[in-house]
Amino acid sequence: MEAVPFEPQVVERRRLFTAALLPAFAVVCLWVVYAFDRVFGMDLAHFGIMPRTLKGLAGIFITPFVHADLEHLFNNSVPILVLGWMLVYFYPKVSGRVALVSWLIGGLGVWATARENYHIGASGVVYGLAAFLFLSGVLRKQRGLMTVSLLIVFLYGSMWWGLLPLVDRISYESHFFGAFAGVVMAVMYRKVPAAHVTAPIVFTDEEDEHHPGRPSSPTTWTESEGDEVDDEELAIKRRLKEEDERNWQQHVADEADHNESPDPFGPAYRSSSTHPTRAQWLYQQKHPPHKHPDPEE
């Protein structure tokens, strides 16, 4: 019996496919229930959550499958498929618990505090998944998961307006409690390892720029950085300064030997600067001036 060779690319494609199976199945169930409701006139909206009533408690388990119209159904189907796939792919160990808690806790919060009306739809679950995916990426500080968080903001950033009571027919209570459940689950499971991501980002202080003649290894500071003195750097600067003074004096002496001075009191030399405003007669001195002409200026 021959062993099947392990191909990482094939396994990864299989994981991408299998992660979408459960979300796709959930979406199919939503559409099947909606079709039955419309074909047979079942009026399932009356099985939604009616706050603070005994009948409304049953609606906690039924309401995600009930939608008012095609637009309502479509607006929930696409996020469930996309967010559900991300949840199962990146967080397979907690995906089921996150979806279930968003469903039940969100529904229970609506039953306990919402307006007296029928609340239907799977938008509470959608908000729970979005909140979990966004906050989990931020808390874990992993490049792949932080990318997912940015993608959530890019795709569904506008959905956070649904947390506000702006439109009467929209159940902002479902959105709020679903998102609340997602945030709680993200904090609870922040230490559960995710799948298919890179190592966490470690934020460290930037290393000093590399300069010739300086050690490339990071410097260990025992006191505040402003009070420290790099002895090696000072020695290099001192040596360069001494060498510059010697070259200056040698340059003065060479120029004095080859030029005649227009001044009767001593020899002079021509400035080495090529700048037209710097061309001038300077007289020989024992020591160079405080600052000699800089040809690079």
N, C-alpha and C positions, 0 to 999 in steps of 0.2 A: 504494500500500500504506500503510495507516494505521498509525501507531505506537500501540502499546498503552500507555495511561497507567499510570504507576507508582503503585501503591497500597501504602504501607508496611504497612497492617493485613493485607492479603491475603498479602503476602510473609511476614510474621511468623507468620501462621496456618499457612502452608505449611511453614515451618521447624519449627514445633512438631510438625507431623504427620510430616515426613520424619525428624526426630530419633528418633522412636519405632519406625521401621521395622526397623532392625537388631536392637535389643533384642527386639522382638516376634518376629522371625524366629528368634532364638536360643531363645526360650522355646518356640516351636512345635517346634523340633528336639528339645528336651528331652522334651516330651510324646510326640512320635512315637517316639522311642527307648524311652521307658518303656512305651508301648503295645505295641510289638513284643516287648519283653522279657517282658511279662505274657501276651500272647496266645500266643506261640510257646514260652514257657518257656525262654528262651535263657540265663537265669542269668548276666547280664552282670556281676554283682558280682565274679566271679572275674577280670574284666579290669581291676579297680581297681589302685591302686598297692600293691604288696607291697614294703615297704622293703628296699633292699640286695639285690635279686634282679634278674637280667637280664630276666625276664618283667615285673617291676614297672616297668621303664623305659617299656615300651609303655603302661602304665596312665596315665602322665603325660598322654598325648594323649587318652585315652578317658574317664578318670574323671569329668570334668565332666558327661558325658551320662548317667551311671549313677546311679540313686537307689534307695534301699532300699524305699520305699513312697510312697503318695500324699502323706502329710504331709511327708515329706522333700522331695519334688518341689515341692509347693506353697510350702513355706517358702523355697525357693530361686528359684522362678519369679517371685514378686512383687518381691523386691528386684532381681533382674536386670532386670526390665522398668522399674522406677522409677529405679534408680541408673544403668542403661544409658542411659535417655532423658536424664537430667541430664548424664551424661558426654558424650554426642554433641552435645547442644544447647549446652552451655557451653564444652566443650573439643573441638571437632571436629578440630583439628589433631593432637591426641595421643590421642584416644579409642581408636583401634585398638591403638596401642602399649601403652597402659595395660592394656587387657583382655588382650592377648597375654602381656605380662610377668607379670601377676598369675597367669595360667593356668600358664605354663611354670616360672617361678621358684618359685611356690608349690608346684607339683607336684614339682620337683626337690628342694626343701628337705624335703618330706615323705618322698621316697624315701631321702634321705641320713640322716635323723635320727629318723624317727617310729617308733612301736611296730610290732612285727612282726604286722601284721594288714592286711586289705584296707581301703584308704581310698578311699571313693567320694563323689561329689557335687560340686556346683559352688559349695559354700560358700566355698572358698578364693578364687574369683574375686569373689564377693560382698563378702568382706572387703577385697579389694584395691580394688574400686571405691569402697567406703565410706570407706576410709582416704584414698584419693587426693582424693575430693571434699571431705572435711572439712579436711584439711591444706592443700589448695590455696587454699581460701577464706580460711583464717587467714593464710597467707603472703602472699597478694596484696593484702590489705587493700582490697578493693573491695566496695562495699555489696551488690551483687547476689550475689557469690560468698560473702560472709560470711553472707548470708541462707540460702544453700544449706547452708553448714556447720551453722548452727543447726537447719535442717530435718533434716539427717542425724542430729543428736543427738536431736531430738524423736522421729523415726520409728524410729531403729535404735540408740538409745543403749544399750539393754539387750543388744544383740548382743555387746558387748565382754566380757560374762561368758564368752562362748564361747572367749576366749583362755586361760582357766584350765582346768586338768585336773579339772573337777568331776564330769563324767559319763563313765563308761568308754566308752560306745558312741559318744560324740561325738569326732570327730577335731579336737581343739584344735590339733594341729600344722598341719593345713591352714589353719585360721583364722589362726594366728600368721604363717605364711610368706606367706599371701595379703596380710594387712595390712602385713607388712614390705615386700613388693614395692610396694604402693600408696604407702607413705610414701616410699620411695626415688624412685619416679617423680614424686611431688609435689615433692620437693626438686629433682630434675633438671630438671623442666620448669616451674619456678616463674616463669621469665621469658618463657615462651611466652604471647603475648597470648591472652586468652579472648575469647569472642564474646558479644554481647548483654548487656553489663554496662555500668554507669556508670563514670565516672572513679574512680581510686583516691582513698581518703580521705587528706587531708593533715592530720595532727594538729599544730595550732599553739597557742601560748600564748593564753590568753584575753585579750581586749583589756580595758583599764580601762573601768570604767563611766563613762558620759558625765555630767558635771556641768555645770550652767550656769556659764559664765565660764571653763571649762577647754577646752583644745584637744581636738578629737575624734579627731585622728590619733594613732596609736600612738606612745608615747614610746620613744626610743632611749636605752638605759642604757649608760653608759660604765664605771660601777663597779657595785658591788653595789647592789641596789634599796633596801636599808635605809639606805644612806649618801647617797642622792640627795635633793636639796631642789628642789621645784618653785617657782622664784622668782615665777612668775605667781600661783600659788595663795597664796603667803605675802603678796603684795601685796594680793590681794583680801581676805584675812582681816584684814590690818592696816587696810584702808580701811573694812571693815564695823565693826571694833572702834571706830575713831575716830568713825564716824557714830553708833554706839550711845551712846558717851559724850556726844556733843553733844546727842543727843535726851534723854538722861537729865538732863543739867544744865538743859536748857530745860524739861523736865517739872517738875523741882524748883522752878524759878523761877516757873512758872505756878501751881503749887499753892500756893506761899507767898504769892502775891498775893491769892488768893481764900479762904484759910482762916485762921481765928484759932487761935492756938496755946494749948493749955491749960497750956503751960509758960511761966513768966514770963521765961525766959532766951532765948527766940527763937521765930521762926515755925516752924510744922510743916506737913506736908502729909499727906493721906490716901493710903494705899497704893492703887495701881491694881489690885491683885489682887482678883478676885471670889471667891476661895476663902474660906469663912467663917473658917478658922483663920489665914488670912493677913491679914485685915483688922486693921490696927494703925496707930498713930501713929508716923511716922518723922520725925525732925528734919532740917531742911535742913542740908546740908553743902556744903563747897566742891567736893569731889569725890565721885562716887558710891561706894557701898560696893563691896567686892570682888566681890560677887555680889548683884544686885538680884532682887527677887521675880519669878519666872517665871510669868506667868498661864497658860501652857500645861501646867504640871506638875499 
